[in-house]
Amino acid sequence: MAAQTSGTTLGLTAAPPLARLSRLARGAGEWLRDHQRGLRRLQWFIIAAYAALLFLPLLTPVPTRLSHIWTNATLFAQFAFWGIWWPFVLLSMVLMGRAWCGVFCPEGALAEFTSHRGLGRATPRWIRWKGWPFVAFAGTTIYGQMVSVYQYPKPVIIVLGGSTLAAMVIGFLYGRDKRVWCRYLCPVNGVFGLLAKLAPVHFAVDRLKWDQWRRDHDAPPPAVNCAPLVPIRTMRGGSACHMCGRCAGFRDAVAMAPRAPNHEVVAVAGDDAKPWETALIAFGLMGLAAGAFEWTQSPLYVAAKQWLAEWLVGHGLLWPLSPHLPWWILTNYPDQNDMMTPLDGGLMIAYVLAAAAITGAAVYGCLALATRALGAFDSRRFHHLAQGLIPIAGCGVFLGLSAITVTQLRVEGLGLRWVSDVRALLLAGACLWSLWLIWSISGRYARAPLPRLACLAAGALAVGCGLIHWVMLFWVW
């Protein structure tokens, strides 16, 4: 059970099993607080490994059909980044909140390091624009597909290395010992924030104890540097918190505590309607990301490409059929017989954007019906119901990334026949979780069963809008 502002979790007044769990969580948070120097050393070790994975593949031979993950640096880096690193970082958000961001992330550590030695300027308004998590995620996703970031090392330098360099530059310019990049501009900040709402642990803040401490003490408390710029006193969830532990025990009012995984989505997310989060869920995760993973296998893409190629040839327009653009704009590796023409790239972008537009519009329509089923249309309720789609949206992206893991392992000779069953179970579980969240959210706005059932039915259609992409990708195409 998550701590409310009255502080029942922090006071450990619950039943003994929950009290023991609360003590364990509190101890873990205080351990993080007391071992910050060791965590910094760990971060520099991860930074070194990250740099090696970025640059060593550029110095090694291009993999051949006889190469293996354990014999070729390029294949090993691909497997480390896209087979292990990213899918399981996403999973960690659901299990432990944004502990990856606060404890392990090399980009965040470097941003804070440069901020400590930087100019310390105030963060400008353009950086604080709330649409950046969606725009950055969409732009990075599409560009990654254009340059085949999952297959080649040079695009990784641009996408991941470029992001890290930008984080360091922003850190040097703005803030003092802060992670301005992580708070506002990181391409996966929005995704991480959504998934962290489902975590069964967070840093709970007891406002009554906070205010009582101020009344009882004349001297100010020891300073706490919240690098991701979270207002600790008013923090009610784990979406923005990086779980670094620095604030544990602050004013005797902050502690790591267990909570119900549904608590933040049901009880907290509805108090602050965030249109950009809804857009990221519906258009970004459920639409654009799905289109990015499925376009290479889509018969619709193949048919459209065939028709357009014939039309271009018939009209004497041959330049879109020639792979003449450099690799950093469109995939162009003649030695690997892997080249994208302007037709390929343009059609890919159109397919991904169409998937985003169609899926997002359908999800918005279903959410509008669900909102209307509970009474007069209310935008706050609309965006709250959208939060119920986080499990199916996040599960889809995880399965899309883990498909790269499966492909790489199968190339190494592993059959993995059980993968299809696991995918089905994960999707089924995510769908049921989303439906349960929507049902629980509806209970905050209506008591009668009929409106809630109508809301659930419309919510089920929204869940289906996301599910259909993965069914088509894994079992139809």
VENPE-V758994 format. One record per residue. N is the residue number from 1. SS is DSSP state (alpha for helix, beta for strand, coil for the rest). PSI is psi in degrees with one decimal (999 if undefined). NEAR is the number of other ideal C-beta (glycine too) atoms within 10 Angstrom. Layout:
# VENPE-V758994
n=N ss=SS psi=PSI near=NEAR
n=N ss=SS psi=PSI near=NEAR
This chain:
# VENPE-V758994
n=1 ss=coil psi=128.7 near=15
n=2 ss=coil psi=152.0 near=22
n=3 ss=coil psi=132.7 near=23
n=4 ss=coil psi=178.0 near=16
n=5 ss=coil psi=-17.6 near=14
n=6 ss=coil psi=-17.6 near=12
n=7 ss=coil psi=27.9 near=21
n=8 ss=alpha psi=-36.2 near=17
n=9 ss=alpha psi=-42.8 near=24
n=10 ss=alpha psi=-30.9 near=21
n=11 ss=alpha psi=-8.2 near=14
n=12 ss=coil psi=45.6 near=17
n=13 ss=coil psi=4.3 near=11
n=14 ss=coil psi=-179.8 near=15
n=15 ss=coil psi=155.8 near=8
n=16 ss=alpha psi=-44.3 near=8
n=17 ss=alpha psi=-42.5 near=8
n=18 ss=alpha psi=-34.9 near=15
n=19 ss=alpha psi=-41.7 near=14
n=20 ss=alpha psi=-40.5 near=12
n=21 ss=alpha psi=-38.5 near=18
n=22 ss=alpha psi=-41.6 near=24
n=23 ss=alpha psi=-39.5 near=13
n=24 ss=alpha psi=-45.2 near=13
n=25 ss=alpha psi=-43.4 near=21
n=26 ss=alpha psi=-43.0 near=21
n=27 ss=alpha psi=-38.4 near=13
n=28 ss=alpha psi=-41.1 near=18
n=29 ss=alpha psi=-41.8 near=25
n=30 ss=alpha psi=-32.7 near=15
n=31 ss=alpha psi=-43.3 near=12
n=32 ss=alpha psi=-42.7 near=22
n=33 ss=alpha psi=-40.2 near=19
n=34 ss=alpha psi=-4.8 near=12
n=35 ss=coil psi=36.4 near=13
n=36 ss=alpha psi=-36.1 near=12
n=37 ss=alpha psi=-42.1 near=8
n=38 ss=alpha psi=-36.4 near=10
n=39 ss=alpha psi=-34.4 near=17
n=40 ss=alpha psi=-40.8 near=13
n=41 ss=alpha psi=-41.7 near=10
n=42 ss=alpha psi=-41.5 near=14
n=43 ss=alpha psi=-38.9 near=20
n=44 ss=alpha psi=-32.9 near=13
n=45 ss=alpha psi=-42.3 near=12
n=46 ss=alpha psi=-37.9 near=15
n=47 ss=alpha psi=-41.8 near=17
n=48 ss=alpha psi=-43.5 near=11
n=49 ss=alpha psi=-40.1 near=12
n=50 ss=alpha psi=-45.9 near=21
n=51 ss=alpha psi=-39.2 near=13
n=52 ss=alpha psi=-42.6 near=13
n=53 ss=alpha psi=-29.5 near=20
n=54 ss=alpha psi=-44.9 near=18
n=55 ss=alpha psi=-29.0 near=15
n=56 ss=alpha psi=-38.7 near=14
n=57 ss=alpha psi=-25.0 near=24
n=58 ss=alpha psi=-19.0 near=13
n=59 ss=alpha psi=0.5 near=9
n=60 ss=coil psi=159.8 near=15
n=61 ss=coil psi=151.9 near=10
n=62 ss=coil psi=135.3 near=13
n=63 ss=coil psi=146.2 near=19
n=64 ss=coil psi=-176.8 near=7
n=65 ss=coil psi=-20.2 near=5
n=66 ss=coil psi=-2.8 near=7
n=67 ss=coil psi=153.3 near=17
n=68 ss=coil psi=165.8 near=12
n=69 ss=coil psi=-38.4 near=19
n=70 ss=coil psi=-0.6 near=9
n=71 ss=coil psi=-10.2 near=10
n=72 ss=coil psi=127.4 near=18
n=73 ss=alpha psi=-34.8 near=20
n=74 ss=alpha psi=-48.8 near=21
n=75 ss=alpha psi=-38.0 near=20
n=76 ss=alpha psi=-43.0 near=20
n=77 ss=alpha psi=-41.5 near=22
n=78 ss=alpha psi=-44.5 near=23
n=79 ss=alpha psi=-39.2 near=20
n=80 ss=alpha psi=-46.8 near=16
n=81 ss=alpha psi=-56.6 near=20
n=82 ss=alpha psi=-20.0 near=21
n=83 ss=alpha psi=-31.4 near=23
n=84 ss=alpha psi=-55.2 near=14
n=85 ss=alpha psi=-65.3 near=17
n=86 ss=alpha psi=-45.7 near=20
n=87 ss=alpha psi=-38.6 near=19
n=88 ss=alpha psi=-17.5 near=15
n=89 ss=alpha psi=-42.7 near=19
n=90 ss=alpha psi=-44.8 near=20
n=91 ss=alpha psi=-37.4 near=17
n=92 ss=alpha psi=-29.6 near=19
n=93 ss=alpha psi=-38.8 near=25
n=94 ss=alpha psi=-29.6 near=19
n=95 ss=alpha psi=-38.3 near=15
n=96 ss=alpha psi=13.8 near=18
n=97 ss=coil psi=-156.8 near=28
n=98 ss=coil psi=40.5 near=28
n=99 ss=alpha psi=-31.9 near=23
n=100 ss=alpha psi=-45.6 near=21
n=101 ss=alpha psi=-44.4 near=29
n=102 ss=alpha psi=-23.2 near=23
n=103 ss=alpha psi=-36.4 near=19
n=104 ss=alpha psi=-28.2 near=16
n=105 ss=coil psi=120.6 near=26
n=106 ss=alpha psi=-34.2 near=20
n=107 ss=alpha psi=-44.4 near=23
n=108 ss=alpha psi=-40.9 near=27
n=109 ss=alpha psi=-41.3 near=25
n=110 ss=alpha psi=-36.4 near=21
n=111 ss=alpha psi=-42.9 near=32
n=112 ss=alpha psi=-36.8 near=26
n=113 ss=alpha psi=-47.0 near=18
n=114 ss=alpha psi=-30.8 near=19
n=115 ss=alpha psi=-34.9 near=25
n=116 ss=alpha psi=-30.7 near=16
n=117 ss=coil psi=9.8 near=11
n=118 ss=coil psi=-160.1 near=21
n=119 ss=coil psi=-21.6 near=12
n=120 ss=coil psi=29.8 near=14
n=121 ss=beta psi=158.4 near=12
n=122 ss=coil psi=145.0 near=7
n=123 ss=coil psi=121.9 near=16
n=124 ss=coil psi=162.9 near=11
n=125 ss=coil psi=-34.6 near=7
n=126 ss=coil psi=-30.6 near=8
n=127 ss=coil psi=-33.0 near=16
n=128 ss=coil psi=7.0 near=13
n=129 ss=coil psi=130.9 near=13
n=130 ss=coil psi=-10.0 near=12
n=131 ss=coil psi=-7.3 near=12
n=132 ss=alpha psi=-41.8 near=19
n=133 ss=alpha psi=-37.9 near=26
n=134 ss=alpha psi=-48.2 near=22
n=135 ss=alpha psi=-43.4 near=17
n=136 ss=alpha psi=-40.8 near=19
n=137 ss=alpha psi=-45.8 near=21
n=138 ss=alpha psi=-45.9 near=22
n=139 ss=alpha psi=-43.9 near=11
n=140 ss=alpha psi=-40.2 near=18
n=141 ss=alpha psi=-47.0 near=22
n=142 ss=alpha psi=-45.2 near=18
n=143 ss=alpha psi=-38.1 near=17
n=144 ss=alpha psi=-37.3 near=18
n=145 ss=alpha psi=-35.4 near=23
n=146 ss=alpha psi=-37.3 near=21
n=147 ss=coil psi=6.5 near=23
n=148 ss=coil psi=58.7 near=18
n=149 ss=coil psi=-24.1 near=23
n=150 ss=coil psi=-14.1 near=19
n=151 ss=coil psi=-25.0 near=17
n=152 ss=coil psi=148.0 near=19
n=153 ss=alpha psi=-33.1 near=21
n=154 ss=alpha psi=-41.8 near=16
n=155 ss=alpha psi=-29.9 near=21
n=156 ss=alpha psi=-37.8 near=25
n=157 ss=alpha psi=-41.4 near=18
n=158 ss=alpha psi=-48.7 near=16
n=159 ss=alpha psi=-57.2 near=18
n=160 ss=alpha psi=-47.7 near=22
n=161 ss=alpha psi=-39.9 near=16
n=162 ss=alpha psi=-39.6 near=14
n=163 ss=alpha psi=-42.3 near=18
n=164 ss=alpha psi=-42.5 near=21
n=165 ss=alpha psi=-42.6 near=14
n=166 ss=alpha psi=-38.0 near=17
n=167 ss=alpha psi=-39.8 near=26
n=168 ss=alpha psi=-39.6 near=19
n=169 ss=alpha psi=-46.8 near=14
n=170 ss=alpha psi=-41.0 near=25
n=171 ss=alpha psi=-39.3 near=29
n=172 ss=alpha psi=-34.8 near=18
n=173 ss=alpha psi=-39.1 near=17
n=174 ss=beta psi=144.0 near=21
n=175 ss=coil psi=167.8 near=26
n=176 ss=coil psi=113.0 near=14
n=177 ss=coil psi=34.5 near=15
n=178 ss=coil psi=168.4 near=23
n=179 ss=coil psi=69.2 near=29
n=180 ss=alpha psi=-40.2 near=27
n=181 ss=alpha psi=-47.7 near=28
n=182 ss=alpha psi=-38.1 near=28
n=183 ss=alpha psi=-33.4 near=24
n=184 ss=alpha psi=-33.8 near=21
n=185 ss=alpha psi=-14.7 near=20
n=186 ss=coil psi=130.6 near=29
n=187 ss=coil psi=-23.6 near=21
n=188 ss=coil psi=8.8 near=21
n=189 ss=alpha psi=-44.8 near=23
n=190 ss=alpha psi=-42.6 near=26
n=191 ss=alpha psi=-46.7 near=24
n=192 ss=alpha psi=-41.2 near=23
n=193 ss=alpha psi=-38.7 near=22
n=194 ss=alpha psi=-49.0 near=25
n=195 ss=alpha psi=-34.3 near=29
n=196 ss=alpha psi=-19.7 near=28
n=197 ss=coil psi=-18.0 near=25
n=198 ss=coil psi=-3.4 near=22
n=199 ss=coil psi=143.4 near=25
n=200 ss=coil psi=10.9 near=18
n=201 ss=beta psi=147.5 near=22
n=202 ss=beta psi=174.5 near=29
n=203 ss=beta psi=111.5 near=27
n=204 ss=beta psi=143.5 near=28
n=205 ss=beta psi=124.3 near=25
n=206 ss=coil psi=102.7 near=24
n=207 ss=alpha psi=-32.8 near=16
n=208 ss=alpha psi=-45.1 near=14
n=209 ss=alpha psi=-37.4 near=19
n=210 ss=alpha psi=-51.2 near=20
n=211 ss=alpha psi=-35.1 near=13
n=212 ss=alpha psi=-37.8 near=15
n=213 ss=alpha psi=-41.4 near=15
n=214 ss=alpha psi=-34.1 near=14
n=215 ss=alpha psi=-30.2 near=7
n=216 ss=alpha psi=-13.3 near=9
n=217 ss=coil psi=129.6 near=11
n=218 ss=coil psi=-37.9 near=6
n=219 ss=coil psi=148.4 near=5
n=220 ss=coil psi=152.2 near=7
n=221 ss=coil psi=163.9 near=14
n=222 ss=coil psi=142.0 near=8
n=223 ss=coil psi=144.7 near=7
n=224 ss=coil psi=126.6 near=14
n=225 ss=coil psi=102.4 near=13
n=226 ss=coil psi=97.3 near=20
n=227 ss=coil psi=-38.8 near=24
n=228 ss=coil psi=13.5 near=24
n=229 ss=coil psi=40.6 near=15
n=230 ss=coil psi=130.6 near=17
n=231 ss=coil psi=98.7 near=9
n=232 ss=alpha psi=-43.4 near=17
n=233 ss=alpha psi=-37.4 near=14
n=234 ss=alpha psi=7.6 near=10
n=235 ss=coil psi=125.7 near=19
n=236 ss=coil psi=-8.5 near=20
n=237 ss=coil psi=-175.4 near=24
n=238 ss=coil psi=11.2 near=30
n=239 ss=coil psi=-41.8 near=25
n=240 ss=coil psi=-16.5 near=19
n=241 ss=coil psi=134.0 near=24
n=242 ss=coil psi=6.0 near=26
n=243 ss=coil psi=34.2 near=24
n=244 ss=coil psi=-18.4 near=25
n=245 ss=coil psi=0.6 near=23
n=246 ss=coil psi=-29.7 near=21
n=247 ss=coil psi=1.8 near=23
n=248 ss=coil psi=127.5 near=20
n=249 ss=coil psi=0.0 near=18
n=250 ss=alpha psi=127.8 near=21
n=251 ss=alpha psi=22.0 near=21
n=252 ss=alpha psi=24.7 near=15
n=253 ss=coil psi=-1.4 near=23
n=254 ss=beta psi=129.7 near=27
n=255 ss=beta psi=147.3 near=28
n=256 ss=beta psi=134.7 near=25
n=257 ss=beta psi=149.8 near=26
n=258 ss=beta psi=159.5 near=21
n=259 ss=coil psi=163.8 near=20
n=260 ss=coil psi=134.4 near=12
n=261 ss=coil psi=-25.1 near=19
n=262 ss=coil psi=-7.8 near=19
n=263 ss=alpha psi=-50.5 near=23
n=264 ss=alpha psi=-40.6 near=23
n=265 ss=alpha psi=-43.0 near=27
n=266 ss=alpha psi=-45.7 near=23
n=267 ss=alpha psi=-17.4 near=18
n=268 ss=alpha psi=-43.5 near=17
n=269 ss=alpha psi=-27.0 near=26
n=270 ss=alpha psi=-13.0 near=17
n=271 ss=alpha psi=-14.4 near=10
n=272 ss=coil psi=92.3 near=12
n=273 ss=coil psi=128.7 near=17
n=274 ss=coil psi=96.1 near=20
n=275 ss=alpha psi=-35.2 near=14
n=276 ss=alpha psi=-31.1 near=17
n=277 ss=alpha psi=-40.6 near=24
n=278 ss=alpha psi=-42.0 near=24
n=279 ss=alpha psi=-40.2 near=22
n=280 ss=alpha psi=-39.2 near=27
n=281 ss=alpha psi=-53.9 near=29
n=282 ss=alpha psi=-53.1 near=27
n=283 ss=alpha psi=-33.6 near=23
n=284 ss=alpha psi=-68.9 near=28
n=285 ss=alpha psi=-44.7 near=29
n=286 ss=alpha psi=-23.6 near=30
n=287 ss=alpha psi=-66.0 near=29
n=288 ss=alpha psi=-46.8 near=25
n=289 ss=alpha psi=-41.8 near=27
n=290 ss=alpha psi=-43.7 near=28
n=291 ss=alpha psi=-36.0 near=27
n=292 ss=alpha psi=-34.4 near=21
n=293 ss=alpha psi=-26.4 near=23
n=294 ss=alpha psi=-13.1 near=22
n=295 ss=alpha psi=-33.3 near=21
n=296 ss=alpha psi=-22.2 near=13
n=297 ss=alpha psi=1.5 near=13
n=298 ss=coil psi=125.0 near=17
n=299 ss=alpha psi=-23.7 near=10
n=300 ss=alpha psi=-41.3 near=14
n=301 ss=alpha psi=-45.5 near=19
n=302 ss=alpha psi=-44.5 near=13
n=303 ss=alpha psi=-42.5 near=10
n=304 ss=alpha psi=-40.1 near=16
n=305 ss=alpha psi=-42.6 near=16
n=306 ss=alpha psi=-44.4 near=10
n=307 ss=alpha psi=-45.0 near=10
n=308 ss=alpha psi=-37.9 near=17
n=309 ss=alpha psi=-43.8 near=16
n=310 ss=alpha psi=-39.3 near=10
n=311 ss=alpha psi=-42.7 near=10
n=312 ss=alpha psi=-43.1 near=15
n=313 ss=alpha psi=-40.9 near=11
n=314 ss=alpha psi=-25.3 near=8
n=315 ss=coil psi=11.6 near=8
n=316 ss=coil psi=19.2 near=6
n=317 ss=coil psi=96.4 near=12
n=318 ss=coil psi=-17.7 near=9
n=319 ss=alpha psi=-32.1 near=10
n=320 ss=alpha psi=-10.9 near=16
n=321 ss=alpha psi=3.0 near=15
n=322 ss=coil psi=130.2 near=11
n=323 ss=coil psi=75.5 near=18
n=324 ss=coil psi=-1.7 near=12
n=325 ss=coil psi=149.2 near=16
n=326 ss=coil psi=162.1 near=8
n=327 ss=coil psi=-26.1 near=20
n=328 ss=coil psi=-0.7 near=14
n=329 ss=coil psi=-51.6 near=13
n=330 ss=coil psi=146.7 near=21
n=331 ss=coil psi=124.6 near=24
n=332 ss=beta psi=89.2 near=18
n=333 ss=beta psi=82.3 near=16
n=334 ss=alpha psi=-36.0 near=9
n=335 ss=alpha psi=-26.4 near=6
n=336 ss=alpha psi=3.5 near=13
n=337 ss=coil psi=41.1 near=6
n=338 ss=beta psi=99.3 near=14
n=339 ss=beta psi=141.0 near=16
n=340 ss=coil psi=129.9 near=22
n=341 ss=coil psi=164.4 near=20
n=342 ss=alpha psi=-32.8 near=16
n=343 ss=alpha psi=-45.7 near=19
n=344 ss=alpha psi=-49.6 near=19
n=345 ss=alpha psi=-45.3 near=20
n=346 ss=alpha psi=-41.3 near=15
n=347 ss=alpha psi=-35.4 near=20
n=348 ss=alpha psi=-46.6 near=22
n=349 ss=alpha psi=-42.7 near=16
n=350 ss=alpha psi=-40.4 near=15
n=351 ss=alpha psi=-46.7 near=21
n=352 ss=alpha psi=-43.9 near=25
n=353 ss=alpha psi=-36.7 near=16
n=354 ss=alpha psi=-41.2 near=16
n=355 ss=alpha psi=-41.9 near=24
n=356 ss=alpha psi=-46.4 near=25
n=357 ss=alpha psi=-46.8 near=14
n=358 ss=alpha psi=-47.5 near=14
n=359 ss=alpha psi=-46.0 near=25
n=360 ss=alpha psi=-42.6 near=22
n=361 ss=alpha psi=-40.1 near=14
n=362 ss=alpha psi=-43.3 near=19
n=363 ss=alpha psi=-43.1 near=25
n=364 ss=alpha psi=-40.3 near=18
n=365 ss=alpha psi=-43.4 near=15
n=366 ss=alpha psi=-40.3 near=23
n=367 ss=alpha psi=-34.9 near=28
n=368 ss=alpha psi=-41.3 near=15
n=369 ss=alpha psi=-41.9 near=16
n=370 ss=alpha psi=-40.3 near=27
n=371 ss=alpha psi=-43.9 near=25
n=372 ss=alpha psi=-29.1 near=17
n=373 ss=alpha psi=-22.3 near=21
n=374 ss=coil psi=3.6 near=23
n=375 ss=coil psi=-162.6 near=12
n=376 ss=coil psi=145.2 near=7
n=377 ss=coil psi=133.8 near=10
n=378 ss=coil psi=124.9 near=14
n=379 ss=alpha psi=-35.6 near=11
n=380 ss=alpha psi=-42.4 near=14
n=381 ss=alpha psi=-38.4 near=24
n=382 ss=alpha psi=-50.9 near=19
n=383 ss=alpha psi=-29.8 near=22
n=384 ss=alpha psi=-45.0 near=27
n=385 ss=alpha psi=-33.8 near=28
n=386 ss=alpha psi=-30.0 near=30
n=387 ss=alpha psi=-26.1 near=25
n=388 ss=coil psi=-15.1 near=30
n=389 ss=coil psi=0.5 near=29
n=390 ss=alpha psi=-43.8 near=26
n=391 ss=alpha psi=-46.4 near=26
n=392 ss=alpha psi=-34.9 near=27
n=393 ss=alpha psi=-45.3 near=27
n=394 ss=alpha psi=-38.5 near=25
n=395 ss=alpha psi=-40.0 near=27
n=396 ss=alpha psi=-44.7 near=23
n=397 ss=alpha psi=-40.4 near=23
n=398 ss=alpha psi=-44.8 near=21
n=399 ss=alpha psi=-35.3 near=22
n=400 ss=alpha psi=-43.9 near=20
n=401 ss=alpha psi=-40.8 near=21
n=402 ss=alpha psi=-18.6 near=22
n=403 ss=alpha psi=-31.8 near=20
n=404 ss=alpha psi=-41.5 near=20
n=405 ss=alpha psi=-48.0 near=18
n=406 ss=alpha psi=-44.4 near=17
n=407 ss=alpha psi=-44.7 near=13
n=408 ss=alpha psi=-40.3 near=18
n=409 ss=alpha psi=-34.3 near=16
n=410 ss=alpha psi=-34.5 near=12
n=411 ss=alpha psi=-30.7 near=14
n=412 ss=coil psi=1.1 near=11
n=413 ss=coil psi=3.9 near=7
n=414 ss=coil psi=129.6 near=11
n=415 ss=coil psi=-45.5 near=8
n=416 ss=coil psi=49.7 near=12
n=417 ss=coil psi=-19.6 near=7
n=418 ss=coil psi=-6.3 near=8
n=419 ss=alpha psi=-41.2 near=18
n=420 ss=alpha psi=-41.1 near=12
n=421 ss=alpha psi=-40.8 near=9
n=422 ss=alpha psi=-41.3 near=13
n=423 ss=alpha psi=-44.7 near=20
n=424 ss=alpha psi=-41.3 near=14
n=425 ss=alpha psi=-42.2 near=10
n=426 ss=alpha psi=-43.0 near=17
n=427 ss=alpha psi=-41.4 near=19
n=428 ss=alpha psi=-43.5 near=12
n=429 ss=alpha psi=-40.2 near=13
n=430 ss=alpha psi=-40.7 near=24
n=431 ss=alpha psi=-46.4 near=18
n=432 ss=alpha psi=-39.5 near=13
n=433 ss=alpha psi=-45.5 near=21
n=434 ss=alpha psi=-42.5 near=26
n=435 ss=alpha psi=-39.6 near=20
n=436 ss=alpha psi=-39.3 near=15
n=437 ss=alpha psi=-44.8 near=24
n=438 ss=alpha psi=-42.0 near=29
n=439 ss=alpha psi=-43.3 near=16
n=440 ss=alpha psi=-40.7 near=16
n=441 ss=alpha psi=-41.1 near=27
n=442 ss=alpha psi=-30.1 near=27
n=443 ss=coil psi=-15.2 near=13
n=444 ss=coil psi=-11.2 near=13
n=445 ss=coil psi=-14.0 near=19
n=446 ss=coil psi=148.1 near=16
n=447 ss=coil psi=-32.7 near=9
n=448 ss=coil psi=139.9 near=8
n=449 ss=alpha psi=-33.9 near=10
n=450 ss=alpha psi=-49.2 near=9
n=451 ss=alpha psi=-37.3 near=16
n=452 ss=alpha psi=-38.6 near=21
n=453 ss=alpha psi=-38.9 near=13
n=454 ss=alpha psi=-40.6 near=17
n=455 ss=alpha psi=-42.9 near=28
n=456 ss=alpha psi=-38.7 near=20
n=457 ss=alpha psi=-44.1 near=15
n=458 ss=alpha psi=-37.7 near=21
n=459 ss=alpha psi=-35.8 near=27
n=460 ss=alpha psi=-36.2 near=17
n=461 ss=alpha psi=-39.8 near=15
n=462 ss=alpha psi=-42.1 near=30
n=463 ss=alpha psi=-41.7 near=25
n=464 ss=alpha psi=-30.8 near=15
n=465 ss=alpha psi=-33.9 near=25
n=466 ss=alpha psi=-37.1 near=28
n=467 ss=alpha psi=-36.1 near=21
n=468 ss=alpha psi=-33.3 near=15
n=469 ss=alpha psi=-44.4 near=21
n=470 ss=alpha psi=-30.4 near=24
n=471 ss=alpha psi=-44.7 near=14
n=472 ss=alpha psi=-42.5 near=16
n=473 ss=alpha psi=-45.0 near=21
n=474 ss=alpha psi=-24.0 near=18
n=475 ss=alpha psi=-12.4 near=10
n=476 ss=alpha psi=-51.0 near=9
n=477 ss=coil psi=999 near=12
